[in-house]
């Protein structure tokens, strides 16, 4: 398994989170918060991230230059680790699952849940072998299945764990995995 460098992980965590403070960026890949803060300040100096605040929240977000830099890092990493074919194959398997997930999340949000909880459980089951293939090549892909399954279990008591934005919901985890795959391959949605 190929370990990713911390500068790549810091920048990539900002991309996956969209907007996050230093603690959340560090937590995404289990990085040291102080080192992550330094990595983000370096990235800010290069124009790859920007720090902003609104509505009492402050955090980091990627610039367009940062997006390009992160995609270049990810592409180089795929080649160094010999993982490109695996990531392409997993993405190909993910696409039909993503269509199913989109339908399940939409049904949930529209309140037409019906058999939706079973659909989410099936998605969790299908996600597990995909993650195993990815994480065997690149450690940064580990944890998606666990996060999704944990959110699904939490949803039994609080439905916000399906699509909520304030928690590490099933939707948030799924979105991050999709973003991780397309960023790694340098493709668009």
Secondary structure, 3 states (H helix, E strand, C coil): CECCCHHHHHHHHHHHHCCECHHHHHHHCCCCHHHHHHHHHHHHHCCCEEEEEECCEEEEEECHHHHHHHHHHHHHHHHHHCCHHHHHHHHHHHHHHHHHHHHHHHHHHHCCCCCHHHHHHHHHHHHHHHHHHHHHHEHHHCCHHHHHHHHHHHHCCCCHHHHCCCCCCHHHHHHHHHHHHHHHHCCCC
